[in-house]
Amino acid sequence: MNHFCQPGTRLPPALQTDEPLLRLEALGFSHQGVPLLQGIELTLKPRGRTVILGPNGAGKSLLMRLAHGLLTPSSGQVRWACHESGRPLRQAMVFQRPVMLRRSALANLSYALAARGVPWRQRRSLATAALERFGLTNLADRPARVLSGGEQQRLALARAWVLEPDVLFLDEPTSALDPASMRAVEDAVHAFHDQGSRIVMTSHDLNQARRLADDIIFLYEGRIIEHTPAQTFFREPSSQLARDFLSGELLG
């Protein structure tokens, strides 16, 4: 049950190769004796945008939290590749409801830079540039917790941006956002991808998945039913469960 390139279990360097970036091996998670994820086998390559789909309760967010290391699996193993130097990959996660610190928007970014070890003389300029990148310059001194939902989500993305993540996890980042805020988030996903971040996200929006995904993981009742290129999944899913899901059927 190892995370983040621990000695003896890490994968070889992958960022500049086709070697796997992440492997989940026989991964399982139970809560109070109830299995929520079972027998997860998954390999992700270094580049691309993976969208995890499935009905409510399928285990989408849980799978990401296990991969990111926020939870410890009940069984199996999480194995990440490393940089050639042996440094673990830098990761960030943006939640459906962002967690904002009790400080200004600018200070939220400065705090993230401090945690990354950036010298204090550089923090303000980097944080200011990130706010500008996400259209938040005029909100720099406003308390982060009073921002609107869309503004908080953009601030969470700006906070991830300053971390320069190798891997970015997004847990339904556009849930309950208006169309303009949704577009801003999707534009940010493209920007992260263009700068080299590996994207793994959950979504309940099939149209969004069509727009963003390179590959799809389809989960049902804690198991991976399909993992396939996005075009294949939407054109010709291999399972009846996925066909029913795409047609809007309630899965029982």
N, C-alpha and C positions, 0 to 999 in steps of 0.2 A: 504494500500500500504506500508507494513512494511517489513523491511529487517533485517537480521542479529540479530535474537534473541532479538528483542526489548521487553521491559516489556509488559506483557498482551497479546502478540500474539505469543510467542515462543512455539515451540514444546518441549516435554519432552526430557531429555537426550537420545541420540540414538546411540552413537558411539559403545557402548558395547552391544547393544540390537538389536532386529529386528524392533524397532519403526522407523517410517519414519525419514529420514535425512532432506528431503526437500519436501515441498508441494507448488505447484502453484495452486491457486484457482481462477477460472474465470478470468485468466490473459489476459489482452489485452493491445495493444500498437498501437497508431495512430500517424501519422506525417502529419501535415497540413490537418487534417481532413480525411486522408486516413488510413483505418485500415490495419496494417501490421501483427499483431497477434491478434487472436480472440478466446475467450473461451478456453484458455489453462488450462487444468486440468492435473496435473502431480504429481506423488509421486515417490520419489527415496529412496531406502533403503540405509543403511549406507555404505555398501561395494559394490564394483564392478566397472566395466568400461562400461559406457554408451556412445555410439556413435550416434550422431544425423546426419541423412541422409536426403537428399531431393534435388530437383533441385535448380539451382541458383535462388535467390529471394524468397525462401520458408520461410525464417526467422530464419535460423539456428543460425547464429552469434547473431542476435538480441535476441533470446531466452536465450542464455548464458549470454549476457550482462545484461539482466533484472535479471536473477537468481543471478548473481554475485553482483548486486547492482550498476553497472555503469550507468544504466538508471532507471528512475522511470516509472513504468507502468501507463498507462492511466486509467486502471481499474483493479480490482482484487487485489490479495495479494500474496506476496512471504513470506513463513514462513520457517525458518531454525530451526533445533534442536540446543540444547546447550550442552556443557559439564556439568557434574554433578555439577560443581562449579558455573554454570551459565555463564561462559565465552563463548562469541560467538566463533563459529568455525573459525579457521584460514584458509583463502582462498588465492589462488594465481591464476593468469591467464597468459597464454602464448599466444601471438597473432600471427597471420599469418606473420606479419612483426614486429619483436620485436622492442620495443622502448629502445634504448641504451642511457645512459647518456654520456655527453661529458667528459669522464674520462676513465681510464684504465679498462680493464676487471676485475682486482682484486678490484678496487675501486667501480665498479658497485655492486659487491657482498657486500663489506663493507658497502656501503650506505644502502642496503636492510637490513642488520643486525642491523644497527643503527636505522632504522625506526622501527624494531621489538623490540627495547629496549635492545639489547645485549650489555653488557659492552664493552668498546673499547678494553680492554686488550684481549678479546676473539675473536674479529672480524677477525683479520688477519689469525689466525690458522683455524678458521671455513671456511673462504672464500678460503684459500689455499686448504683445504681438498676438497671443492666442485669443484674447478677448476680441481683438480686431478681426482675426480670421473667422470668428463665429458671430460677428455682428453684435457684439455686446459692449463695445467701447463706452457707450453712454451710460452703461449700468455698472461700471467698474466699482463705484463706491457705494452702491446700494446693497443692503443686507441680502445675502443670497436666499434666505428663507422666505423673503417676501416677493420674490420673482414669480412670474406666472409659470405654469407647468412647462410650456414650450421653452421659456427662457432658462428655467432650471435644467432642462434636458440639454440645451445647447451649452450651458455652463459645464455640465457634467462631461460633455464631449470635449470641450476646451481643456478641462482638467486632465482628461485622458490624453489629449494631444500633446501637452507639455511633457508627458512621461515618455513620449516617443516609443510606444509599445510595439514589440514584435508581434504580439497577439492581442487582439481586442475582442472581448466578449460583450455582446449587447443583448440584454434580456427584454424583449418586446419594447424597444426604445420609443416607438411611436404610439403606444397604446393611449387612447383618449386625447391625442393631440389633434389640433385643427389641421386642415390641409396644408397651410403655409408652413406650420411647424414641422409637419411630417416631411415635406419636401426638403426643409433645411437639414433634418436628420439624415435623410437619404443622401443628400449631397455630401454630408460629412462622411458617411460610410464610403462613398466613392473616393473622397480625399484621403482617408486613412488607407484604403486599398492601394491607391496610386503611390503613396509614400512607402509602401512595402509592408504594411501591417496585415497579418493573417486575420481574417474576419470570421467569427463564429457568432451567430445570432439566432434568437428565437423570434418567431412572428406568428400572429394569428391571421395575418392578411395575405391571402394567396396572391393577389395582384402585386403586392410589395415583394413577395418571394420571387415572382416571375421577373420583376425588374432588377433585383439585386443578386440573386443566387447564381453561383457557378455549379454548386451541387446541393442536393437535398438529403437530409436525414429525416426519415419519417418514423416517428415513435408511436407505439400504441401499448398501453398497459405495461410500461416499463421495459419494453423490448424494442430493439431496432428492427423494423419490418423491412425497410428499404434504405439503402444509401447509394445514390445514383446521380449522374449528371442532371442538372435541373431540366434541360430540354427533354431528356428521356422521361423524367418523372412526370412532367406535365403533359407530355404527348402520349406516353404509353407506360403507365405504372404497371409493375409486374404483379402486384397483389390486389386481391379484391378489396381488402381494407383500404388501401390507398385510393382505389377507384371510387369507392363509396365516399371517402373523405373529400375528394375533389369535387364530387357531384353534390355535396352538401347534405349527405345522409348522416343521421345520428348513428354513431358506432356503438353497438351494444355488446 
